[in-house]
Amino acid sequence: MSEQPSQLHMKRSLTALPELDVPPGYVLKHFKPDDAAAWAALMHRNGELGEWDISKAAPYFAADSRMPLEGAFFITMGGEPVATAQLHLMPDGPYVPIPELGWVAVVPAHQGHGLATVVCLAVMRYAAAAGHHEIFLRTDDPRLPAIWTYLKLGFEPWITDTSHPGRWQTVREHLARGRRKT
């Protein structure tokens, strides 16, 4: 059985953040303690970040979670969550003291409207207001639209593994080819 490659990492300073502009018809809101089922449903509908159900989501809503609910966001349309991103604190381990921007997801029917940018900016603005100076994220090589969004937001590759330079080169080549087609 082959070992999964480490996720690609990206990092950004939390200075000079762009304006947060929620598209018409959508509403940005913080998570509430009883949002675990709605979050699990959104993550499941997104389909890109593994299998989700309430049992997988519940630990993120526990009192001792590293995900502060004030730093976790939904974008809703008609009251239904359609996009999400969260801040995850790193009180120990190799990333201290940099928090993580995590679980960025948009349901397929709402992709292409800039919602990932909005929820990412909401998390980044929350982190900056909480006194953090940088933020990082982890992503997978095939998630090219997500990587393109992160690059537009000012994130840069953060080399944390010997495999990363070559993999980032491949990602850049794929992104360049994709932009030439449009």
VMD Tcl script that draws the C-alpha trace (Angstrom):
set ca {
  {0.00 0.00 0.00}
  {1.47 3.36 -1.01}
  {1.71 6.17 1.49}
  {-0.34 9.31 0.83}
  {1.83 12.34 0.02}
  {1.81 15.13 2.57}
  {-0.63 17.89 1.81}
  {0.66 21.01 0.14}
  {0.96 23.97 2.51}
  {0.40 27.67 1.89}
  {0.94 30.64 4.19}
  {-0.02 34.32 4.19}
  {0.56 37.37 6.32}
  {-2.63 38.84 7.76}
  {-1.79 42.39 6.72}
  {-3.41 44.29 3.85}
  {-6.43 42.01 3.62}
  {-8.84 42.70 0.74}
  {-12.35 43.98 1.41}
  {-14.95 41.38 2.24}
  {-17.83 41.67 -0.23}
  {-20.67 39.14 0.08}
  {-22.45 38.60 -3.26}
  {-26.12 39.66 -3.45}
  {-28.56 37.01 -2.23}
  {-26.03 35.42 0.13}
  {-25.54 35.94 3.89}
  {-22.32 35.45 5.88}
  {-22.77 34.12 9.42}
  {-20.76 32.60 12.29}
  {-21.29 29.02 13.35}
  {-23.59 28.37 16.31}
  {-23.18 25.47 18.75}
  {-26.01 23.53 17.09}
  {-24.65 23.83 13.51}
  {-22.77 20.50 13.43}
  {-25.44 18.72 11.37}
  {-25.70 21.60 8.87}
  {-21.90 21.66 8.53}
  {-21.69 17.91 8.02}
  {-24.43 18.12 5.37}
  {-22.62 20.92 3.51}
  {-19.30 19.05 3.64}
  {-21.02 15.89 2.36}
  {-22.72 17.82 -0.48}
  {-19.40 19.43 -1.44}
  {-18.00 15.94 -2.00}
  {-14.32 16.96 -2.24}
  {-13.21 16.58 1.36}
  {-14.09 13.03 2.27}
  {-17.15 11.45 3.81}
  {-18.98 13.53 6.39}
  {-21.75 12.88 8.88}
  {-22.71 14.25 12.27}
  {-20.30 11.93 14.13}
  {-17.33 13.28 12.14}
  {-18.44 16.91 12.59}
  {-19.33 16.74 16.31}
  {-15.75 16.94 17.70}
  {-15.26 20.30 15.97}
  {-18.21 21.66 17.99}
  {-17.05 20.25 21.34}
  {-16.12 22.62 24.16}
  {-12.43 21.69 23.83}
  {-12.30 22.07 20.03}
  {-9.50 24.00 18.39}
  {-12.15 25.57 16.13}
  {-13.60 28.68 17.81}
  {-17.18 29.05 16.58}
  {-16.69 32.82 16.18}
  {-13.95 32.04 13.64}
  {-16.04 29.53 11.70}
  {-18.32 30.77 8.95}
  {-21.15 29.74 6.67}
  {-22.43 31.54 3.67}
  {-26.12 30.85 3.34}
  {-28.71 31.34 0.65}
  {-32.32 31.25 1.75}
  {-31.11 30.10 5.18}
  {-29.31 27.05 3.74}
  {-25.51 26.82 4.24}
  {-23.78 26.66 0.84}
  {-20.14 27.57 1.69}
  {-17.90 27.29 4.72}
  {-14.40 27.89 6.12}
  {-13.02 27.83 9.66}
  {-10.12 28.99 11.79}
  {-8.31 26.21 13.65}
  {-5.98 27.17 16.48}
  {-2.66 25.37 16.84}
  {-1.70 25.54 20.53}
  {0.89 22.79 20.13}
  {2.79 20.94 17.43}
  {4.87 22.10 14.49}
  {2.62 24.99 13.43}
  {2.57 26.98 16.71}
  {1.60 29.81 16.84}
  {0.16 30.06 13.33}
  {-3.56 29.22 13.04}
  {-4.94 27.25 10.12}
  {-7.60 28.17 7.59}
  {-9.39 24.88 7.12}
  {-12.22 22.89 5.56}
  {-12.99 25.40 2.82}
  {-15.96 24.01 0.90}
  {-18.68 25.24 -1.45}
  {-21.57 23.07 -2.61}
  {-21.31 22.44 -6.38}
  {-24.46 24.38 -7.32}
  {-22.94 27.55 -5.80}
  {-19.36 27.24 -7.05}
  {-18.08 29.95 -9.37}
  {-19.64 32.85 -7.42}
  {-16.58 33.78 -5.34}
  {-17.99 32.27 -2.15}
  {-14.74 30.50 -1.22}
  {-12.98 33.86 -1.38}
  {-15.58 35.42 0.92}
  {-15.46 32.70 3.60}
  {-11.65 32.59 3.48}
  {-11.50 36.36 3.94}
  {-13.96 36.16 6.83}
  {-11.68 33.67 8.59}
  {-8.58 35.70 7.78}
  {-10.16 38.93 9.09}
  {-11.27 37.14 12.26}
  {-7.73 35.77 12.79}
  {-6.19 39.22 12.29}
  {-8.67 40.80 14.73}
  {-7.78 38.07 17.25}
  {-4.12 39.18 17.08}
  {-2.65 36.60 14.71}
  {-0.03 37.81 12.23}
  {-0.03 34.86 9.79}
  {-2.30 32.03 8.73}
  {-1.63 28.80 6.88}
  {-3.65 26.17 5.07}
  {-3.22 22.67 3.74}
  {-4.57 21.49 0.41}
  {-4.27 18.66 -2.07}
  {-2.53 18.86 -5.44}
  {-5.66 18.13 -7.57}
  {-7.71 20.94 -5.96}
  {-6.60 23.44 -8.61}
  {-9.61 25.80 -8.37}
  {-9.07 26.04 -4.61}
  {-5.33 26.62 -5.03}
  {-6.05 29.33 -7.60}
  {-8.40 31.02 -5.08}
  {-5.73 30.86 -2.37}
  {-3.10 32.33 -4.68}
  {-5.46 35.20 -5.60}
  {-5.93 35.81 -1.87}
  {-2.16 36.25 -1.46}
  {-1.22 32.84 -0.08}
  {2.16 31.52 -1.15}
  {3.51 27.98 -1.19}
  {5.09 27.00 2.12}
  {7.61 24.20 1.68}
  {7.26 21.78 4.59}
  {8.20 18.54 2.84}
  {10.94 17.52 0.40}
  {8.29 16.52 -2.15}
  {6.74 19.99 -2.23}
  {9.02 21.87 -4.69}
  {8.40 19.42 -7.53}
  {4.71 19.13 -6.75}
  {4.31 22.92 -6.66}
  {6.01 23.10 -10.05}
  {3.46 20.64 -11.45}
  {0.58 22.60 -9.89}
  {1.91 25.85 -11.43}
  {2.12 24.18 -14.85}
  {-1.46 22.89 -14.57}
  {-2.71 26.31 -13.49}
  {-0.86 28.02 -16.35}
  {-2.36 25.59 -18.89}
  {-5.83 26.15 -17.44}
  {-5.53 29.93 -17.69}
  {-4.38 29.73 -21.32}
  {-7.54 27.78 -22.20}
  {-9.87 30.49 -20.91}
}
mol new
graphics top color blue
foreach p $ca { graphics top sphere $p radius 0.5 }
foreach p [lrange $ca 0 end-1] q [lrange $ca 1 end] { graphics top cylinder $p $q radius 0.2 }
display resetview
